[in-house]
Amino acid sequence: MIFHRLLLLFLIFPLVLSSKEVEFNRDIRPILSDKCFTCHGPDEKARKGKLRLDIRKDALKAIVPGKPEESELYLRVIHKDPEERMPPKESHKKVTKKEVAILKKWIAEGAEYAGHWSFQAITQPQLPEKTKWTNNAIDRFIHERLMAGGLEPSPKADVRTLLRRVTLDLTGIQPTPKEYAAFEKNPDLAGKVEELMKSPRYGEHMAWRWLDAARYADSDGYESDPLRNMWPWRDWVVEAFNSHMPYDQFIIEQLAGDQLENPSIRQLLATGFNRNHRQNNEGGIDPEEWIVEYVADRAETTVTVFMGLTWQCARCHDHKYDPISARDYYQLFSFFNKMKEVGNGRGASSATPLMEVSSLPNLEKFAAAKTKLEPLQKELQKLEKGKEFPQAFNAWLAALKEEKDAHKKLPGNLKKKPVKNWDNRLKTEARKHFLRKEYEPAKALLKKMAPLEKEYNGLKASGSKVMIMTDVPEHRKTYILNRGAFDQPGEEVTAATPSFLPPMDESLPRNRLGLAKWLVDPTHPLTARVTVNRIWERFFGTGLVKTPEDFGSQGELPSHPELLDYLASWFVENDWDLQALQTLILTSATYQQSSNSGPDLLEKDPDNRLLARGPRYRLPAQVIRDQALVASGLLVEKVGGPPVKPYQPVGLWKEIIKGRVVYKRDTGEKLYRRSLYTLWRRAVKPPSMSLLDANDRDTCAVDLKRTNTPLQALLLLNDETFVEHARGLATRMLKSGKTDKERIREGVLLVLGREPTNRELIILNMELHNQRNYFSKNPEATKKYLSIGESKPDPTLDSTELAATTSVARVLLNLDETLTKE
């Protein structure tokens, strides 16, 4: 991280040794944070020599403004004696000659301090001048920086590359040949963006990264890792994106939907966001300890996702780099410490509070049926609690006992044992049976209830029981925990926002709703910046701040600070409209540049932080699988519903999960759903997704890993999923034309959206002939090869031709161009 921050410093900013003044946040804070704050920063307990360097009035003990040669800070970093030189040798850190020169110049200029950039109010910067190249305000900031660095933007990407880029970015699925042809005739990018945002695929693709941030999974984690049913919340997220819900509302409903006035069932469901954490049900745990863990997880997730800070660092002590005290930590913790829950429950059954829901399309019908049924159920309960009912029930039991085989006419377990042998469980079952089937005063009411119960139970069967958030008046007290230990409470604290940020408006309630509204207050310096940065990262591969999880002192400086603030203020002024923000970015000339780069540009800006070229990076795990699925023609387009279990190695669950549970994969259309719907078990993540660097979702993750390993190549070439998808693609190729050239051309069009070059045709044609020769001589190998996967080979196609073309399709699905966003 430090290397990248320094590289950015030298790449983007003019050398501070020139006549330009040193800037504290840009030039000095990174040095002090990396080399000094561990011993001389915000953490009072870790502070050495009673010297604090993150606050100017305290730092002046070691600094004489204007006189570096008289400043202890400067003298100690240049000291010849290793025992006296700072940082101490045991820290394994060293101030470089260039950093020494920067510190000296800063002190000579007066050693002025500035508040950390991300904690300062967002201001609307002045727009740079327009140029011929610029489409919108984004381009003005980018072009100004490029010109300052002696660079020019790259040419515009060709039409087909641009369409593939924007379609993958917004839907996670490549365009069809028809879409490419239509876009070539009318390359209206703004119109295409609008069209793609109306597709259900948009919400599905947007949801993936949100599930990472929300640590969504279909199991509890820990020990036996029992399954849970939070998929209705996942469907709520997809729907929220597809309905273009304003982002401030998106935040409020997930953090505090239950605390809104007369919350709807959808708003209650939204609060599942903060119940996605791991849940421990081990027998020997202390439930109180785990309640603390769950509350800590909620607070830390909220801060990471919406404020981009390393909040967990302050759980045991004051933060060493940022002004986050342990008091700040536990005061925010208190917002989430007001729920009645258990520390050792199961997410699917006993981790209260829980709520029954139907599938999302039926949610309002389900809620309406429940509303109609509840008063009738109360009437039935009133009958059961009346004086007459116990007498009638006891009389019925007595009659059953007198008649020897009368119990055999009863339903369920009641008929298995004589009445005298019934235990309390069977007596409870008998009581329910008598009330609903035998008790005369209840029959008229039950007749009225019957159609409503039928409707309600039918809708209930389409959904599940989900964990939600609800507070109770008698919430537990919150204490500053010594070293973060649940059983070492210190001073009691109440709910409050961090002391170093703008205070919560006094009119707001001190609960999660107040916290959510504080987060989306226009004066909040972090929420909009953090959000804009993550959206930028979705499209360019790297955010304007490269560390999306850390906007603090140890995080990277923004590559374009004025642009970040412009977009953040624009986002708030435009009513937190995510789609409008995305449209602004996608229609910029910056986004539309070609990703091609020459040696000179690679040398000057290897990571493309100056954005003199278009984005180019390896596609994320789910997109790699989904685009192969689309190319195969097997994709089943169905939004929402319970998770599905596609192919994975036999016996994998048995190897890892306690109880040796068996993975029974699905069949039929469930095998061909989008990756978003794959069952995500924490103890055994979907292996293909793990190999392709998907986040593990045990905890909140707002970044995305990208690698290219031999294991990935082996997976993409040999995994059952990808071989079957290659056969589906081969089937489409064979049916597209009569000649090898026509078929290869169709495969390239389906996967890459362009015509193959002559050289590519020659190479692929050679591969086709080699494979045709092999399979024609090996009928058993052909049969085995074509049997991979559940879908059956088309019987109208020659098996040798299908096998050979499948091998060519595998090549196409594994090309660098296929696996990369250009």
N, C-alpha and C positions, 0 to 999 in steps of 0.2 A: 504493500500500500504506500509506504513512504517513498519507494523508488518512483512509483507512478506519479505521486504528488509532485515530486521534485522535477520529474521529466515534464510534467505539465507546466510547471513554473518556468522552465527554460524554453519550452516550445511556444508558449502562448504570450507570455508577458515580456516586454522589453527588459533587457538586463538592468537590474536595479543599481548597478554600479555606474550607470550613465548619469546624466544630469537630472533625470527624473527622480522625484522624491520617493522614498521608501514608503510602502503602504503596509500598515500593521497586519491587517487580515491576510493580505496576499503574500507578504514577504516574511513577516516576523512570527506570527502566530504558529505557522507550521513548524518552524524551528523550535520554538519554546515548547510547543505541545509534544513534539517527538522527543526532545532531548532533556527537558527540564520539569515538565508538569508532574511527572511521577513522584518527585520528591518536593516540588515547590509549586504544587497546583491546588485545586479546590479541596482535596481530601485532607482535612485538618489532622487526622490521626496519623497519616503517613508523611506529614510535612517535616522536612529537615531544617534545622537552624532557624526555625521560626520565620522563614523567608517564603513569601508567596509571590509568584511572578505573573499570575494571571490577572491581577488587579494592580493598576498603576501606582496608587498611593502606597501600597505595600511594597511594590517592586522598587520604589525609589530608595529603599534602604540599601539597594545594591546598584543603583543607577544614578549617575549625576548627569542630568540632561545637558547635552552640548559638550560633554567632556568624557569621551570614552576611556581615555587613559587614567581617569580618576574613578572610573566605575568598576566596582567589584565584579559585576557580571562579566564585563569584557575581560578584565584581568584574569579571572579564573578560567575562562575558556581558552586563553592563550598561554596559561601558566606552563613553564617548562618542566616543573616537577610533576610527575604522573600522579603522586599522592595528593597534590593540591588542585590539579586540573579538573575541570568539570566538563561533561558529566563524569562521575567516578568510573574507574575502569571496570568495576564489577557490573556496571549497567550494560557493558558491551556496546555503548553508543559513543559516537565521536562527532564533534562539530567540525565540518569540513572547512577548508580555507575560504571557499566562496561564501559559506554561511557566516564565518567570522567577519568577512568584509561587509556583509549585509548588516550584521549586528552593529558593527562599528559605525557604519554610515547612518543607521537608524538613531543611535544614541547621539551622534554628532548633530543630527537634525532636530533633536529635542525629545526623542524617545516617546513620541505620542502614542497613545493606545486608542483602540476602537473596539466597540462591542462586537462580538462574533457575528459574522455577516448574516447567518440564518436566523438569528434571534432579533434582528432589526426589522422594523416595519417594512412591508412591501411598498415600494414606491413605483410610480409609472415613469420610467426613464424617457428621456427625449429620444425621438426616433432619428436614426441616421438618415442621410439623404437617399432618395431613390436613385437607382441606376437602371440602365436598359435591361439588366439581368433580373432585377427583383420583381417578384409577383406580389408579395405582401410584406408586412412588417418584419416577419421572421428573416426574410432574405436581406433586409437592410442591415440588421445586426451581423448576420453571417458575412455579408460581402464587405462590410467595413473592417471586420477582423482579418479577412483574407487579404485585403489590400494592404493592411498594416504589416502583414507578414510576408508581403511580396508574392502572394499566390493569387491565382485566378480560379474561378469555379470550373468544374468539368462540364462538358457538353451534356445536353439533355439525353436521358436514356432513350433507347428506341421504344416504339409504341408497345410492342409485345412484352418487352422486359418490364416496362412500367406497369402494364396491366397485371402481369404475374405478381409483381412486387406488392401492389396495393391490394390485390385480392387475397394473397396469403396473409398480409398484415391484418386485414379486417375480418376474414372468415376462416383462416387456417386451411383453406382448400384452394387448389389451383383452378384457373379458369378452364372452360371447355374450348375446343377448337372453334365452335360457333361464336363464343364470346370474344375470342381473339379477332376473328374476322370482322365482327360488328364494331369492335373498338378501333380497328384499323380504319374503317370507313368514317367513324365519328369519334375521334379521340378526346371526348369531353370528360376529363378526369373528375371534375367536380360532380358532374352528373353520375358518373360511375360510383364515386364514393357514396353519394346519397342512396343509390340503388343497393349497394352492398350492405349499407347500414340497415336497410329494411329487411334483409334476409335473416331468417332464424339462425343461420350459421354464425351471424355476427355475435349474438349473445352467447352462443356456445363457446366461441373462440375467446371472447373477452373473459368469460367465467373462469377459464383454466388458471390464469395467473392470480385471480382473486382467491381461488380455492387454495393455491399455494400460500398466499398471505394469511388466509384464515385457518391454516393447518387442518383443512378438511380431510376426513378419511371415513371409511366405512367400518372402522373397528375402533376399540377403545385403547389399544396399546397395552404394554406391560404383560407379563406372565402369559396367560392363556389367550390374550388378545381377542376377547369376544367381539362378535359383530354388533354393529349398531345401525340405526336407521335415520341418518341425517340427510338422506338424499332429497327429501322435499325442500330443505333449505337450499341445497345446491340448485334445484329447479327454480327456487325463488330468485336466486342470483341471475340465472340465465334470463328469466322473465324481466327482471329489473333492467338489465342491459338492453334487451330487445324492445322494451317499452320506453327507452330513453329517459329513464328516471333521472332527474337532476342529482348531481353528485352529493350535494349537501343533504338532500332527503335520503339518499342511499346510505349516508353515514348515520344520520339520526335514527332511521328505522332499525338499522342493525345494532346500534349501541343501546337504543332506548325505545324501541317500538312499543314495548309494553307500558311505558310511562306517558305515552301520548294520550290525549283525551279520547275516551271511547275507542281504544285501539281495535282495529279490524283483526281478523284471524291471520291475514297476510302479514300485518305489522308485528303480531306476536311471533309468527314463524320467522320473520327476519332476524329476531334476536338470537337465533341459533348460531349466529356468527361467533358469539362469545361462549358457546358451549361445545365448540369443536375441539377443544383441548383433549389430551389423553386422559383417560379415566381409569383409576386403579381399583381393582376389586379383589386384590389378594387378601387372604384370610388374616394374616398376621400384622397388617399395617395399623397405624394409629390414624383413624379417620380425620382427626383435627389437623394433623400434619398435612394431609393431602388436600384438605379444604384450603389451607394456606397456599399450597402449590397451585391449585386451580385459580385462585384469586390473583396470585402473582402472574400467572400465565396470561390472564385476561388483561391486566394492566399493562404488561410488557408488550403484548400483541397490539393493543390499542395505540400505544406510543410509537412502536416500530412502524405500523402501517400508516398512521395518519401524521406523525411528527418526525419520523425518520431519525430517532435517537436511540442510542444504546442504553436504554433505561435499566436493564437488568444489572448493570454495573453498580448501581446505587443501592442494591438490595441489602448488602452487608456493610457498606460504608459509603461515605461521600464519594461521588465520582472523581476519579483522578484527573480527568481532562476537561470535563464540562461542569458548569455550575449547578449540578444536580445533587442535592443533598439527600441523605437517607430520609430526612423529614419529608422532602418533596416526594420521594418514592412512596412512602406509606400514606401520605395524604391522598395521593392519587389512587393508591391501593384501596383506600376506604370507599371510594365510589363503587367498587365491585364487591365489597365485603358486606353486602346487605341482603344477600339471598339465602333462603333456607335450602340448604343442599346437604348431601351426604358425601363423605370422603371416600367411601368404598362401595359405591353403587355401580351398576352396569348401565351403559348408555341406552340400551334397548329396553330396559325394564324398570330400573330402580334409582337412576340418577336424577332425582327430582330437582326442580320442577319439570314435568313432562306434559305434553299436549298431544291429543289425537288429531291427526289431520288426514284429509283425503288427498288424492293426487291434485296437483295444482289447478288444472282446468276446472275441477269440480269443487273448489274450495268454498266458494260463496254458497253453492247449493248445500254443501255439507254443513256450513255454519247455520244456514237457515233451517235445515232439518233439525239440527241440534237445538236451536232456539225454540222451535215448536214442540219438541219432544220433552225438554227439561221440565216445564210446569206439570206435564202429565206424570212424569217420573216422580216428581215431588208429591203429587196426589197419591200415587201408589205407595210411596214410602210412608206417607201419613196413615194410610190404611194399615200398613204393616205394623206401625207403632201404636195403633189404637188398642183399646182394652179387649175388643172382641177377638182380634186375630190370634193371640196366644192360646185362648180357650179353644178356638176352632181348630187350630193346628194340633194341639195336644189331643183333642178328641179324635182327629183324623189318624194320628199316630197310634192311639189306643185301638182303633178299629183295625188298623193294619196288623197289629200284634195278635189280635184275636183270630184273624183269618190267616191260616198257615202260609199259603203261597201267594197272598195278595201282593207282596213286594215285587214278585216276578213280573207284574204288569207295568212296573214303573220304568222310566227311561234311564239310560246311562248306567252309572255305577250303583244306583240304588237297588237295582234288581239282582245284584250279585250276592248280597248278604241279607239275612233276615234282619228285621228292624232292631231286634235286641242286640245285634252285633255292630250296629252303626257307630262309628266314631264321630267326633265333633265335625270333621270335614263333611261326612256324609249327611249329618243332621242339618248342616247349613245348606247343602245341596237340596235336601228334602224340603226345607223351609221355603227355598226359592221356588221349587216345583209346585208346592201347595199354593203359594201366593199367586202364581201365574196360571195354574191349570185347574185348581180345585176350589179355590176360595170364591164363593158366590158373589160377595159384594165387589170383587175386583173385576169380574168378567166384563161388565159394560165398559169400564175404563180401558181394559186391555184390548177390547175390540176396537176402540177408538185409536189406541196407540199402535195397533198392528201395522197399518200401512206406513206410518211414520217411522217405526222401527225398521221395517224392511228397507225403506229408502236410506235411512241413516246407516244401517249396517252394511248395505251394499256400497255406499260411498266410502265408508270407513275402511272397507277391505281393499280399496284402491290406493290407500295411503299407508301411514304407519304412525307410530308413537315417536315423537321427536322431543329433544331437550330444548327448552327455551329459558329465557331470563324473566324472573319476576321477583321483586323485592318484598320484604315483609317489614312491618313497623318495628318489630323487636329484633333489629339486626345486631349482629355481634359487634363488639367493640374492636377498634383497631389500635394497635400499638406499634411503635418502632421496635422491631425485633432485633435483638443483639445478634450480630453476624448472620442475620436472616433466619435464625432458628425459631421454629414455631413455638417452642416451649420456653423461650427466653424473652418474654415481653418486657419492654421498657416503658417509655413515656407514652401515654395515650394521645392519639391525634384524631382529628376529624377531617372529613373530605374537603380538599382544597386543590386548586391547580398549582403548577410549579411556580415558585417565587420569582424566577428569572424571566418569565413570560408575562404578557399583559394579563391583568387579573380578570377573573370571571365577573361579568356584569352582576351587580347586586340584585337585580330583578330576577335572575335565573335561580331555579331551585338547585340545592346542593345534592343532586343525584345524577344518575347517568344521563338523563335528558339535559340537565344543565351543562354537563360536561360535553355532550355532543354539540349543543348549540354554541358553546365556547369554542370548540374546534373549528366550526364553520363561520365564526364571527369574522367579518372582513378585516379586523385589526390583527387577527392571529397571523404571526409571521411564518408559520411552518406548513400548515395543512395544504394550502394551494401550491406552494413551492414543491413540496414532496410529491403531490399528485401529478403536477405538470411534468416533473422530472421522470416519473415512472411511465407516463404516456410517451414522452420523448424516447425513452429507452426501448419501448415496444417497437418503435419504427426505425430507430437508428442503431440499435444493438447496445448502445452505451448512453446513459443519461447525461444531461448537461453537468450533473454531479455524478461522478462515476461510482460513488458509494451510496446507493439508494437507501441502505439501512443505517447510514451514519451521516447526518448533516451537522455533527458536532465538530469539535476541534481536531479529532483524529480522522475525520472524513476528508474527502478530497474537495478542493475548491471548485466552484463552478467554472467550466471552460468559458462560458459566456454569461457572466453574472447579470448584465443588463437585459439580455434576452430572457433569462429565467424569470426575472422580476416582471418584465413586460408580459410574459405569458401568464404568470400567476395572477397579476392584477387584471388582465383581460379575462381570464377564466372566472374570477369572482364577479366582475362587472357583467359578464354574460350569463349570470344566474347558474353558475357551476354546470354549464352545458358541456358534457364530455364529447358529444358528437360534434358540436361546433368547434371545440378545441382540436379534435382530431382532423376535422376538415381543413382547418387553418394550416395545420402542419403538413397534411398530405398534398395540399394544393400549392405548397411553397415550391419555388424553384430549387431550394436546397434539397428537398426530398426527391425531386425528379431528376437529379443529376445521374449521369452514368457512374457505375461503381468501378469502372476501369481506372487503373492508376499506373503511372510510369515509375521508374526507379527514383526519379527526382522527388516526386511527391511522397513516395514511401519513405524516403530518407528524411524529408522535412517533417512529415506528420504520419508516422507509421500506424498509429491507432485511429487516424481520421478524426481527431478531436477538433480540428479546425473546420471540418466538414467541407473540404474542397472537392469531395467526390460523394457519390451516393452510398447508401449502406450496403454492406456485403458481409454476411455472417452465416454460420451454420444454423439451420432451422431447429426449433425446439422439438423435443421427443414426440409430442402428440401430433405435430404437424407432419413429421416424417412418416409416422404410421398412417395418418389420415389421408395424406395425398396418395400414398400407395393404394389405400383402400378405394379411393375415388377412381384412380387409374384402372383398377381391376374391374370396375363396374359393379362391385358387390356391396357398396355402401348402402346401408338402410337408414334413411332419413326419418328419424323419429325423435322428437324433442322430449326429454325428461323421462321420469320413471325410475324404478329400482335399478341398482347397478347390475352390470352384466359380467359374466366370467368367460372371457375368451381363452385362447390357447395359452398354456404355460407348461413347463416341464412336469411330467408325471412325478408325483411323490414329493413335490417341493414343500407343501404345507406339512406333510408328515415329518419331514426332516427337522422342521424348525419349531412348530407350534406345539405347546404342551397339550397332551391328550391325543396326539397323533391324528388330528383331524384331516379329512380327505377333501381335496379340491375336486369338485365335480363340475367340470366345465359345462357351459351352456351349449345348446345346439341351435341350428336354424338361424333366424335373423339376428339373434342376440350376439352372435359371433361377429357381426359386421356393423355394429354400432360405432359411433365416434369414440375416440379414446377418452373423452370427458366422462363417459358412462362406465368405464371399466372399474370393477370393484377394487377399492384401494385398502388393502389390509396392511396395517402398520408393521406387523412383525415380518410380513413377506410382501413387500411392495411388488406391483406388476413387474416381473423381471426385465421385460423389454424396455419399459419406461425407465427403470433404474440404470440399465446399461447405456441408455441414451441421455443420461444426465438430468432426468426430471428431479425436482426437489422431493425430499422424502416425506414432507408434511408432518413429521413428528412435532415440529414447532413452526412458528411463523417464519416464512422466507419470502423476501421481496426482491431478491436478486435471482439470477439465472446462470447456472454453470454452462459452459460450452467447451467440449473437448472432442477429439477425434481419435479414438483408440482402436487397436486391432480387434478388441472384443466387439466394438460396434460394427466393424466390417463383417465379422463372422456372423453376428446376429442378422444383419440386413441381407446377407447372402444366403443364409441357411435356416433361419427360423421358419417354423411352419407357417406363421402368419404371412411373412413376406414371400415365401415360395408360392403359397396359394394365391396371393395377390398378383404375383408375376404371371401365374397361369391364367388368371382372369384377364390381365392385360393382353397376354398372348392370344387369347380367344378373340378379343376385340380386334387385334391386329390381323389375324387370319381372315376374319369376316369383312375386313375393310377393302380388300383388293385381291387380285389374282397373282400378281407378281411379288417377288421378294422385296423389290424396291418400294412398291406401294405399301406393303405391310410394315416395313421398317419405318417408312415415312410417317405412317399413322401412329406408330408407337412413340416416335419422337414428338409428334404433335400433341399427343395425349399427356405426355409427361412434362415436356419442356415448353410446349406452346410455340414452337418455331419449326422451320424447315431444317432437315439435316444437311450438313455440308457434304460435299463430294467425298472428302476424306472419311467422315463419319460413316457414310454409306458403305464405303469400301471395307472399313474395319468391321462394322456390324454384319455385313454380308459374309465376310470371312468367318466370323463367329457362328453365324447361322449354318453355313455349309459344314463346318467342323462338327457342330452338335448334331446336325442331321445325319452325318456319316456315323457318328458314335451311336446314336439311338437306333438307327436302322440295323445295326449289328448286335444290339443288346436289347432285345424285346422285354426281358425281365426287368432290366434297369428302367426301361421306359414306363412299364406298368407301375413300378414302385414310385417312380418320380411323379407320375400323374395322379397318384393316390393320396398325395400329401394334402391335408386339409379336408374339411367336411364337404365342401362343394364338389360336385361331380364334374368330370371333364365332359365337354359337349360331345355326345356320341356321333354327331355328324362330321366331326373333324378327324382327320388322319392322326393317329396317336404319335407317330414319329414327327410329323410336322408340328404338332402341338407341343411336344416335349422340346424340340429344337428351338421353337419360337419362344417358349417359356424361358429358356436360357438367355436368349437375347433380351427379353423383357427384364430379367434379373439384372442384366448389365445396365439397362436404362434406369431402373429404379435405384441403382447404386452409384450413378454418376455424381461427381462433385457438384455439377450444376443442378442436379435434382435435389440434393441435400442442402443446398445453399440458397439463401435469398440474395439475389443479385441486385 
